[in-house]
Amino acid sequence: MRVSVIINPRAGAVKVDVLKDKISESLFRCDLTFHVVSHRKDVMEFILSELEQNTNALMVCGGDGTVNETMQMVMSLKLGNKTPPLC
């Protein structure tokens, strides 16, 4: 199972390396791909790239704004039944 993880380092007081380690430990059987947000445009490029790689789920680690932005981007693609779950 491929899980694509979006991390916003500016949301909260989370340390990116610790978060990556915890996710990798918990989802050790998954093919994980991480993207640390630096700009909104980068997120859309990451999502499109991961959809081309047939990601099974998108995991968003950030605040309400990060989740909202990611959900809006995914929904704007109008994938219908092919929309991956958002965690």
Phi and psi restraints in degrees (value plus and minus 20) as a CYANA .aco file:
   2 ARG   PHI    -117.9   -77.9
   2 ARG   PSI     105.7   145.7
   3 VAL   PHI    -142.0  -102.0
   3 VAL   PSI     105.1   145.1
   4 SER   PHI    -122.8   -82.8
   4 SER   PSI     102.7   142.7
   5 VAL   PHI    -131.5   -91.5
   5 VAL   PSI     105.0   145.0
   6 ILE   PHI    -126.3   -86.3
   6 ILE   PSI     105.2   145.2
   7 ILE   PHI    -141.0  -101.0
   7 ILE   PSI     106.6   146.6
   8 ASN   PHI    -121.8   -81.8
   8 ASN   PSI      86.5   126.5
   9 PRO   PHI     -89.5   -49.5
   9 PRO   PSI     -33.8     6.2
  10 ARG   PHI    -109.5   -69.5
  10 ARG   PSI     -24.5    15.5
  11 ALA   PHI    -114.3   -74.3
  11 ALA   PSI      90.9   130.9
  12 GLY   PHI      58.0    98.0
  12 GLY   PSI    -184.1  -144.1
  13 ALA   PHI    -132.0   -92.0
  13 ALA   PSI      14.8    54.8
  14 VAL   PHI    -102.1   -62.1
  14 VAL   PSI     119.0   159.0
  15 LYS   PHI    -112.2   -72.2
  15 LYS   PSI     102.7   142.7
  16 VAL   PHI     -76.6   -36.6
  16 VAL   PSI     -65.8   -25.8
  17 ASP   PHI     -83.0   -43.0
  17 ASP   PSI     -60.1   -20.1
  18 VAL   PHI     -84.9   -44.9
  18 VAL   PSI     -63.4   -23.4
  19 LEU   PHI     -82.3   -42.3
  19 LEU   PSI     -65.6   -25.6
  20 LYS   PHI     -79.5   -39.5
  20 LYS   PSI     -63.2   -23.2
  21 ASP   PHI     -82.0   -42.0
  21 ASP   PSI     -64.7   -24.7
  22 LYS   PHI     -85.1   -45.1
  22 LYS   PSI     -62.1   -22.1
  23 ILE   PHI     -86.0   -46.0
  23 ILE   PSI     -64.5   -24.5
  24 SER   PHI     -81.7   -41.7
  24 SER   PSI     -59.0   -19.0
  25 GLU   PHI     -86.0   -46.0
  25 GLU   PSI     -62.2   -22.2
  26 SER   PHI     -94.1   -54.1
  26 SER   PSI     -56.8   -16.8
  27 LEU   PHI    -131.0   -91.0
  27 LEU   PSI      23.1    63.1
  28 PHE   PHI     -81.1   -41.1
  28 PHE   PSI     -40.4    -0.4
  29 ARG   PHI    -110.4   -70.4
  29 ARG   PSI     -23.6    16.4
  30 CYS   PHI    -115.4   -75.4
  30 CYS   PSI     133.9   173.9
  31 ASP   PHI    -106.4   -66.4
  31 ASP   PSI      84.6   124.6
  32 LEU   PHI    -118.7   -78.7
  32 LEU   PSI     119.6   159.6
  33 THR   PHI    -149.7  -109.7
  33 THR   PSI     106.3   146.3
  34 PHE   PHI    -127.1   -87.1
  34 PHE   PSI     124.0   164.0
  35 HIS   PHI    -156.2  -116.2
  35 HIS   PSI      99.0   139.0
  36 VAL   PHI    -112.7   -72.7
  36 VAL   PSI     101.1   141.1
  37 VAL   PHI     -84.9   -44.9
  37 VAL   PSI     108.8   148.8
  38 SER   PHI    -141.4  -101.4
  38 SER   PSI     -45.7    -5.7
  39 HIS   PHI    -175.8  -135.8
  39 HIS   PSI     128.4   168.4
  40 ARG   PHI     -75.0   -35.0
  40 ARG   PSI     -60.9   -20.9
  41 LYS   PHI     -81.2   -41.2
  41 LYS   PSI     -56.8   -16.8
  42 ASP   PHI     -81.9   -41.9
  42 ASP   PSI     -54.1   -14.1
  43 VAL   PHI     -84.9   -44.9
  43 VAL   PSI     -65.9   -25.9
  44 MET   PHI     -82.9   -42.9
  44 MET   PSI     -61.9   -21.9
  45 GLU   PHI     -81.8   -41.8
  45 GLU   PSI     -61.1   -21.1
  46 PHE   PHI     -83.8   -43.8
  46 PHE   PSI     -66.4   -26.4
  47 ILE   PHI     -79.7   -39.7
  47 ILE   PSI     -67.5   -27.5
  48 LEU   PHI     -81.0   -41.0
  48 LEU   PSI     -62.9   -22.9
  49 SER   PHI     -82.4   -42.4
  49 SER   PSI     -63.4   -23.4
  50 GLU   PHI     -89.3   -49.3
  50 GLU   PSI     -54.8   -14.8
  51 LEU   PHI     -85.2   -45.2
  51 LEU   PSI     -56.8   -16.8
  52 GLU   PHI     -84.4   -44.4
  52 GLU   PSI     -48.8    -8.8
  53 GLN   PHI    -108.5   -68.5
  53 GLN   PSI     -10.9    29.1
  54 ASN   PHI      39.7    79.7
  54 ASN   PSI      27.9    67.9
  55 THR   PHI     -79.4   -39.4
  55 THR   PSI     124.6   164.6
  56 ASN   PHI    -112.1   -72.1
  56 ASN   PSI     -42.2    -2.2
  57 ALA   PHI    -178.9  -138.9
  57 ALA   PSI     129.6   169.6
  58 LEU   PHI    -130.1   -90.1
  58 LEU   PSI     108.4   148.4
  59 MET   PHI    -132.2   -92.2
  59 MET   PSI     109.1   149.1
  60 VAL   PHI    -135.0   -95.0
  60 VAL   PSI     102.8   142.8
  61 CYS   PHI    -134.4   -94.4
  61 CYS   PSI      83.1   123.1
  62 GLY   PHI    -199.8  -159.8
  62 GLY   PSI    -182.6  -142.6
  63 GLY   PHI    -113.6   -73.6
  63 GLY   PSI    -191.1  -151.1
  64 ASP   PHI     -75.9   -35.9
  64 ASP   PSI     -59.6   -19.6
  65 GLY   PHI     -84.3   -44.3
  65 GLY   PSI     -61.6   -21.6
  66 THR   PHI     -85.3   -45.3
  66 THR   PSI     -64.4   -24.4
  67 VAL   PHI     -83.5   -43.5
  67 VAL   PSI     -65.8   -25.8
  68 ASN   PHI     -80.4   -40.4
  68 ASN   PSI     -69.1   -29.1
  69 GLU   PHI     -79.6   -39.6
  69 GLU   PSI     -65.4   -25.4
  70 THR   PHI     -84.0   -44.0
  70 THR   PSI     -64.2   -24.2
  71 MET   PHI     -82.6   -42.6
  71 MET   PSI     -62.4   -22.4
  72 GLN   PHI     -83.0   -43.0
  72 GLN   PSI     -60.7   -20.7
  73 MET   PHI     -82.8   -42.8
  73 MET   PSI     -67.0   -27.0
  74 VAL   PHI     -82.9   -42.9
  74 VAL   PSI     -65.1   -25.1
  75 MET   PHI     -87.0   -47.0
  75 MET   PSI     -50.5   -10.5
  76 SER   PHI     -87.7   -47.7
  76 SER   PSI     -38.6     1.4
  77 LEU   PHI     -97.8   -57.8
  77 LEU   PSI     -34.4     5.6
  78 LYS   PHI      30.8    70.8
  78 LYS   PSI      39.6    79.6
  79 LEU   PHI    -106.4   -66.4
  79 LEU   PSI     -31.2     8.8
  80 GLY   PHI      39.9    79.9
  80 GLY   PSI    -147.3  -107.3
  81 ASN   PHI     -86.9   -46.9
  81 ASN   PSI     -33.4     6.6
  82 LYS   PHI    -112.4   -72.4
  82 LYS   PSI     -13.0    27.0
  83 THR   PHI     -90.4   -50.4
  83 THR   PSI     102.4   142.4
  84 PRO   PHI     -92.1   -52.1
  84 PRO   PSI     132.3   172.3
  85 PRO   PHI     -79.4   -39.4
  85 PRO   PSI     125.5   165.5
  86 LEU   PHI    -129.8   -89.8
  86 LEU   PSI      98.8   138.8
